[in-house]
Amino acid sequence: MSDREIVAALLARDRAVTEAYFYRKCYPLFKSCFDKYYTDCDTCLEFINEIYLYIMLPNPQTHQSYMERFSFRCTLTGWLRIVAESYCHQLFRKRGEIIQESLDDADRFTELADSLSIEHSNFAGEDLQHVLAMMPNVRYRELIQLRYVDNYSNEQTAAKLGMTMDNYYNKHLLAKKQFITALKKEGLV
């Protein structure tokens, strides 16, 4: 199929073409972006679903999706790589804004975050597991579990999660914030 036929089929929500092209043929493209860039997705399939929604949902202002605006000045596969990388860069910028917001509230947050290893000992095991289960991001939950419940060092936790230390420290900050939010919801902080 040509790129024009594939785009037409995708816009028509043709399931067979969507699965064959987007989820099978372009899987290596999306997997390389997933492995290389920041996302909050747990799996590559979840990342592909996010990209699919990103290009298929209409923009509220223009009422056109990114796919409808594809101009065929490059190959569809090349365009998808650019879109996926751009999407990852947007997520990275948003993450920076979130981190900056949390640093603006640093005094209270740092006090709470630094005391996590002490505070969790005050909870019954069931309470702690309940609070961990409330955390929506599984990767953050695993990080808190390994670091504070299982008492692994930062380096050991990063290795177990397959993260670089730079990535680990960023995720660690966000995981602590999410854990504290769960504690607040339960009235434990």
Backbone as numpy.savetxt, mean C-alpha at the origin, in Angstrom:
# Nx Ny Nz CAx CAy CAz Cx Cy Cz
-4.34 -9.07 -31.13 -5.17 -7.88 -31.13 -4.29 -6.64 -31.13
-4.77 -5.60 -31.79 -4.05 -4.33 -31.79 -4.35 -3.58 -30.49
-3.54 -2.55 -30.24 -3.78 -1.74 -29.05 -5.16 -1.10 -29.08
-5.59 -0.64 -30.23 -6.92 -0.02 -30.35 -8.03 -1.02 -30.00
-7.88 -2.24 -30.45 -8.88 -3.27 -30.14 -8.87 -3.61 -28.65
-7.69 -3.67 -28.08 -7.59 -3.97 -26.64 -8.21 -2.86 -25.82
-7.92 -1.61 -26.17 -8.50 -0.47 -25.44 -10.01 -0.47 -25.57
-10.51 -0.72 -26.76 -11.96 -0.77 -26.96 -12.58 -1.88 -26.11
-11.94 -3.03 -26.07 -12.45 -4.14 -25.28 -12.39 -3.83 -23.78
-11.32 -3.21 -23.34 -11.21 -2.83 -21.93 -12.29 -1.83 -21.55
-12.51 -0.85 -22.42 -13.54 0.16 -22.14 -14.94 -0.45 -22.17
-15.11 -1.51 -22.97 -16.40 -2.21 -23.03 -16.54 -3.22 -21.89
-15.53 -3.26 -21.03 -15.49 -4.17 -19.88 -15.56 -5.65 -20.30
-14.88 -5.95 -21.41 -14.81 -7.33 -21.90 -13.94 -8.13 -20.93
-14.55 -9.05 -20.23 -13.86 -9.80 -19.17 -12.71 -10.65 -19.71
-12.92 -11.31 -20.83 -11.89 -12.19 -21.38 -10.65 -11.39 -21.78
-10.84 -10.26 -22.44 -9.71 -9.43 -22.86 -9.03 -8.83 -21.63
-9.82 -8.39 -20.67 -9.26 -7.80 -19.45 -8.38 -8.81 -18.73
-8.87 -10.02 -18.56 -8.07 -11.05 -17.88 -6.83 -11.41 -18.69
-7.01 -11.62 -20.00 -5.89 -12.04 -20.84 -4.82 -10.96 -20.95
-5.24 -9.73 -21.19 -4.24 -8.67 -21.39 -3.76 -8.08 -20.07
-4.70 -7.57 -19.30 -4.34 -6.80 -18.11 -3.75 -7.67 -17.01
-4.35 -8.83 -16.76 -3.93 -9.66 -15.63 -2.91 -10.74 -15.99
-2.81 -11.12 -17.25 -1.83 -12.15 -17.63 -0.65 -11.55 -18.37
-0.92 -10.93 -19.52 0.17 -10.42 -20.35 0.94 -9.30 -19.64
0.23 -8.42 -18.94 0.90 -7.28 -18.28 1.32 -7.58 -16.85
1.12 -8.82 -16.39 1.50 -9.16 -15.03 2.98 -8.87 -14.75
3.92 -9.26 -15.64 5.34 -8.96 -15.35 5.61 -7.46 -15.21
4.95 -6.65 -16.01 5.10 -5.21 -15.94 4.66 -4.71 -14.56
3.48 -5.12 -14.12 2.95 -4.68 -12.83 3.77 -5.27 -11.67
4.25 -6.48 -11.82 5.05 -7.11 -10.77 6.36 -6.35 -10.58
6.97 -5.91 -11.66 8.21 -5.15 -11.53 7.96 -3.82 -10.83
6.84 -3.16 -11.11 6.50 -1.91 -10.42 6.20 -2.18 -8.95
5.47 -3.26 -8.69 5.11 -3.62 -7.32 6.36 -3.89 -6.49
7.33 -4.58 -7.09 8.57 -4.91 -6.37 9.48 -3.69 -6.20
9.43 -2.78 -7.14 10.38 -1.66 -7.17 9.90 -0.44 -6.37
8.59 -0.21 -6.36 8.07 1.03 -5.79 7.23 0.79 -4.54
6.99 1.89 -3.83 6.18 1.86 -2.61 4.70 1.65 -2.95
4.06 0.69 -2.30 2.61 0.54 -2.31 2.20 0.00 -0.94
0.95 0.14 -0.63 0.44 -0.46 0.60 -0.21 -1.81 0.30
-0.09 -2.27 -0.91 -0.71 -3.53 -1.31 0.08 -4.71 -0.75
-0.66 -5.74 -0.37 -0.02 -6.95 0.15 0.45 -7.87 -0.96
-0.25 -7.85 -2.10 0.10 -8.74 -3.21 0.12 -7.95 -4.51
0.76 -8.52 -5.50 0.79 -7.89 -6.82 -0.62 -7.83 -7.42
-1.42 -8.85 -7.18 -2.79 -8.86 -7.70 -3.59 -7.68 -7.14
-3.40 -7.40 -5.86 -4.08 -6.25 -5.25 -3.61 -4.95 -5.93
-2.31 -4.88 -6.23 -1.77 -3.71 -6.92 -2.37 -3.58 -8.32
-2.48 -4.69 -9.04 -3.07 -4.67 -10.39 -4.51 -4.18 -10.31
-5.25 -4.65 -9.32 -6.64 -4.20 -9.16 -6.70 -2.69 -8.92
-5.77 -2.15 -8.11 -5.74 -0.72 -7.86 -5.46 0.05 -9.15
-4.51 -0.42 -9.94 -4.18 0.25 -11.20 -5.37 0.18 -12.15
-6.02 -0.98 -12.20 -7.19 -1.13 -13.08 -8.26 -0.10 -12.71
-8.56 0.00 -11.43 -9.56 0.98 -11.00 -9.09 2.41 -11.30
-7.83 2.66 -11.09 -7.26 3.99 -11.32 -7.44 4.42 -12.78
-7.23 3.51 -13.72 -7.34 3.91 -15.13 -8.75 3.79 -15.69
-9.61 3.04 -15.02 -10.96 2.81 -15.55 -12.04 3.71 -14.95
-11.85 4.17 -13.73 -12.87 5.01 -13.10 -12.81 6.42 -13.66
-13.99 7.01 -13.93 -14.00 8.37 -14.48 -13.52 9.41 -13.47
-12.82 10.40 -13.97 -12.40 11.53 -13.17 -13.64 12.37 -12.84
-13.84 12.77 -11.58 -15.05 13.53 -11.22 -15.19 14.86 -11.98
-14.07 15.50 -12.32 -14.15 16.78 -13.02 -14.40 16.61 -14.52
-13.66 15.71 -15.15 -13.75 15.56 -16.62 -14.74 14.49 -17.05
-15.11 13.62 -16.13 -16.03 12.50 -16.41 -15.45 11.54 -17.45
-14.12 11.54 -17.58 -13.43 10.61 -18.47 -12.41 9.83 -17.67
-12.26 8.57 -18.01 -11.23 7.77 -17.34 -9.90 7.99 -18.04
-8.81 7.59 -17.38 -7.49 7.66 -18.01 -7.47 6.81 -19.27
-8.11 5.66 -19.23 -8.12 4.77 -20.41 -8.79 5.45 -21.60
-9.85 6.19 -21.35 -10.53 6.89 -22.44 -9.65 7.98 -23.05
-8.74 8.51 -22.26 -7.86 9.58 -22.74 -6.57 9.05 -23.36
-6.38 7.72 -23.39 -5.18 7.15 -24.01 -5.16 7.56 -25.48
-4.04 8.16 -25.93 -3.98 8.77 -27.27 -3.25 7.95 -28.31
-2.73 6.78 -27.95 -2.04 5.88 -28.88 -0.75 6.48 -29.43
-0.14 7.43 -28.71 1.14 7.99 -29.14 2.29 7.05 -28.78
2.02 6.07 -27.92 3.00 5.04 -27.57 2.23 3.72 -27.50
2.93 2.65 -27.18 2.23 1.37 -27.07 1.39 1.37 -25.79
0.38 0.56 -25.76 -0.48 0.45 -24.59 0.32 -0.07 -23.40
1.20 -1.02 -23.64 2.02 -1.58 -22.56 2.96 -0.52 -22.00
3.57 0.26 -22.86 4.45 1.35 -22.41 3.68 2.39 -21.61
2.49 2.70 -22.06 1.64 3.66 -21.35 1.25 3.13 -19.97
0.92 1.84 -19.90 0.56 1.25 -18.60 1.73 1.30 -17.62
2.94 1.10 -18.11 4.11 1.19 -17.24 4.24 2.62 -16.69
4.07 3.61 -17.55 4.16 5.00 -17.12 3.07 5.31 -16.09
1.85 4.85 -16.35 0.74 5.09 -15.43 1.00 4.42 -14.08
1.46 3.17 -14.11 1.72 2.43 -12.86 2.83 3.10 -12.05
3.89 3.52 -12.72 4.99 4.19 -12.01 4.54 5.54 -11.47
3.76 6.27 -12.26 3.24 7.56 -11.81 2.34 7.38 -10.59
1.52 6.34 -10.62 0.64 6.04 -9.49 1.46 5.75 -8.23
2.53 4.99 -8.38 3.40 4.68 -7.24 4.08 5.95 -6.71
4.47 6.83 -7.61 5.09 8.09 -7.17 4.08 8.94 -6.39
2.81 8.93 -6.82 1.76 9.65 -6.09 1.59 9.07 -4.70
1.59 7.75 -4.60 1.47 7.11 -3.29 2.65 7.49 -2.40
3.83 7.55 -2.98 5.03 7.89 -2.22 4.93 9.32 -1.69
4.45 10.25 -2.55 4.28 11.63 -2.11 3.25 11.73 -0.99
2.13 11.00 -1.14 1.10 11.02 -0.09 1.66 10.46 1.21
2.46 9.42 1.11 3.07 8.83 2.30 3.96 9.86 2.98
4.71 10.63 2.20 5.54 11.68 2.76 4.71 12.73 3.48
3.55 13.06 2.92 2.66 14.03 3.56 2.13 13.46 4.87
1.79 12.19 4.88 1.28 11.55 6.10 2.37 11.54 7.17
3.58 11.20 6.77 4.69 11.18 7.72 4.94 12.58 8.25
4.88 13.59 7.36 5.10 14.96 7.81 4.02 15.38 8.81
2.76 15.02 8.53 1.68 15.33 9.47 1.94 14.68 10.82
2.40 13.43 10.79 2.66 12.76 12.06 3.86 13.37 12.77
4.84 13.89 12.02 5.98 14.54 12.65 5.58 15.89 13.25
4.58 16.55 12.65 4.09 17.81 13.20 3.49 17.61 14.57
2.96 16.42 14.80 2.36 16.09 16.10 3.35 15.21 16.88
4.64 15.48 16.70 5.69 14.56 17.15 5.76 14.35 18.65
5.58 15.38 19.45 5.77 15.22 20.89 4.87 14.14 21.45
3.58 14.25 21.22 2.64 13.27 21.77 2.84 11.92 21.11
3.03 11.93 19.78 3.19 10.67 19.06 4.47 9.95 19.49
5.56 10.70 19.59 6.83 10.08 19.96 6.74 9.47 21.35
6.08 10.19 22.26 5.91 9.67 23.61 5.16 8.34 23.59
4.07 8.29 22.80 3.28 7.06 22.72 4.04 5.96 21.97
4.67 6.32 20.85 5.35 5.32 20.03 6.54 4.73 20.76
7.29 5.56 21.48 8.46 5.05 22.19 8.07 4.13 23.34
6.87 4.28 23.86 6.47 3.49 25.02 5.71 2.22 24.63
5.61 1.92 23.34 4.86 0.74 22.91 5.40 -0.54 23.54
6.71 -0.69 23.60 7.26 -1.94 24.12 6.95 -2.11 25.60
6.76 -1.03 26.31 6.43 -1.11 27.73 4.92 -1.31 27.90
4.15 -0.52 27.15 2.70 -0.54 27.33 2.07 -1.88 26.99
2.58 -2.57 25.96 1.91 -3.80 25.56 1.98 -4.87 26.65
2.93 -4.75 27.57 3.02 -5.74 28.63 1.88 -5.59 29.63
1.21 -4.43 29.62 0.08 -4.21 30.52 -1.20 -4.87 30.03
-1.24 -5.28 28.77 -2.44 -5.87 28.19 -2.44 -7.37 28.39
-3.64 -7.92 28.52 -3.76 -9.37 28.47 -3.49 -9.78 27.03
-3.01 -10.99 26.84 -2.69 -11.48 25.49 -3.86 -11.38 24.54
-5.06 -11.67 25.02 -6.25 -11.59 24.16 -6.53 -10.15 23.75
-6.37 -9.21 24.70 -6.59 -7.80 24.37 -5.61 -7.33 23.30
-4.36 -7.71 23.45 -3.35 -7.31 22.48 -3.66 -7.89 21.10
-4.04 -9.15 21.04 -4.39 -9.76 19.75 -5.62 -9.10 19.15
-6.57 -8.69 19.99 -7.76 -7.99 19.51 -7.37 -6.65 18.89
-6.49 -5.90 19.57 -6.04 -4.60 19.05 -5.27 -4.81 17.75
-4.40 -5.80 17.69 -3.66 -6.08 16.46 -4.61 -6.43 15.32
-5.65 -7.19 15.62 -6.62 -7.59 14.59 -7.38 -6.38 14.05
-7.46 -5.32 14.82 -8.16 -4.11 14.38 -7.35 -3.31 13.37
-6.06 -3.58 13.28 -5.21 -2.84 12.35 -5.54 -3.30 10.92
-5.94 -2.35 10.05 -6.37 -2.75 8.70 -5.24 -3.25 7.80
-4.01 -2.78 8.00 -2.91 -3.18 7.14 -2.20 -4.40 7.74
-2.25 -5.49 7.03 -1.68 -6.75 7.51 -0.16 -6.64 7.70
0.52 -5.93 6.80 1.97 -5.79 6.91 2.34 -5.03 8.19
1.58 -4.01 8.52 1.84 -3.24 9.74 1.57 -4.11 10.96
0.52 -4.90 10.89 0.18 -5.80 12.00 1.31 -6.78 12.24
1.84 -7.35 11.15 2.95 -8.29 11.28 4.18 -7.62 11.86
4.44 -6.39 11.43 5.60 -5.65 11.93 5.48 -5.44 13.44
4.33 -4.99 13.91 4.13 -4.76 15.34 4.23 -6.08 16.10
3.65 -7.12 15.55 3.69 -8.44 16.19 5.13 -8.91 16.36
5.90 -8.84 15.29 7.29 -9.31 15.34 8.15 -8.44 16.26
8.00 -7.13 16.12 8.89 -6.22 16.86 8.56 -6.12 18.34
7.27 -6.01 18.67 6.91 -5.71 20.06 6.35 -6.89 20.84
5.73 -7.83 20.15 5.18 -8.99 20.86 6.21 -10.11 20.90
6.80 -10.41 19.73 7.79 -11.48 19.66 9.19 -10.99 20.02
9.35 -9.68 20.23 10.60 -9.05 20.68 11.80 -9.27 19.75
11.57 -9.25 18.44 12.69 -9.28 17.50 13.30 -7.88 17.42
14.57 -7.80 17.07 15.21 -6.49 16.88 14.69 -5.87 15.58
15.01 -4.59 15.38 14.60 -3.93 14.14 15.17 -4.65 12.93
16.43 -5.03 13.01 17.09 -5.71 11.89 16.46 -7.08 11.62
16.17 -7.83 12.68 15.55 -9.15 12.51 14.14 -9.01 11.93
13.39 -8.02 12.41 12.03 -7.80 11.91 12.07 -7.45 10.43
12.97 -6.54 10.06 13.10 -6.14 8.65 13.45 -7.35 7.79
14.36 -8.18 8.26 14.75 -9.37 7.49 13.57 -10.33 7.34
12.83 -10.55 8.42 11.68 -11.46 8.36 10.61 -10.95 7.39
10.47 -9.61 7.30 9.46 -9.02 6.41 10.00 -8.76 5.01
11.29 -9.04 4.80 11.89 -8.84 3.48 12.00 -7.38 3.08
12.31 -6.51 4.04 12.39 -5.08 3.78 13.83 -4.59 3.94
14.16 -3.53 3.22 15.41 -2.84 3.48 15.22 -2.06 4.78
16.30 -1.65 5.41 16.18 -0.93 6.68 15.51 0.43 6.48
15.79 1.12 5.37 15.13 2.40 5.11 13.62 2.21 4.99
13.22 1.21 4.22 11.79 0.92 4.06 11.19 0.50 5.40
11.94 -0.30 6.15 11.46 -0.76 7.45 11.17 0.41 8.39
12.09 1.37 8.46 11.88 2.48 9.39 10.65 3.31 9.01
10.43 3.49 7.71 9.23 4.21 7.27 7.96 3.42 7.63
7.97 2.13 7.34 6.81 1.28 7.66 6.60 1.19 9.17
7.71 1.17 9.92 7.65 1.07 11.37 6.91 2.28 11.94
7.23 3.47 11.44 6.57 4.68 11.89 5.08 4.63 11.60
4.72 4.22 10.40 3.30 4.13 10.03 2.59 3.03 10.81
3.28 1.92 11.05 2.68 0.82 11.81 2.40 1.25 13.25
3.34 1.97 13.84 3.11 2.46 15.20 1.92 3.39 15.26
1.82 4.26 14.27 0.69 5.20 14.24 -0.63 4.43 14.12
-0.66 3.41 13.26 -1.87 2.62 13.10 -2.20 1.85 14.37
-1.19 1.33 15.05 -1.40 0.62 16.31 -1.96 1.55 17.37
-1.41 2.76 17.45 -1.90 3.73 18.43 -3.34 4.12 18.13
-3.69 4.24 16.86 -5.07 4.54 16.49 -5.99 3.42 16.96
-5.55 2.17 16.78 -6.36 1.03 17.26 -6.49 1.06 18.78
-5.41 1.42 19.48 -5.47 1.53 20.93 -6.46 2.61 21.37
-6.45 3.73 20.65 -7.38 4.83 20.97 -8.82 4.39 20.77
-9.08 3.65 19.68 -10.45 3.19 19.42 -10.97 2.30 20.54
-10.06 1.57 21.14 -10.44 0.69 22.25 -10.40 1.40 23.60
-10.01 2.68 23.59 -9.93 3.43 24.83 -8.79 3.01 25.72
-7.74 2.45 25.16 -6.60 1.96 25.93 -5.48 2.99 26.02
-5.61 4.10 25.30 -4.61 5.17 25.37 -5.34 6.47 25.63
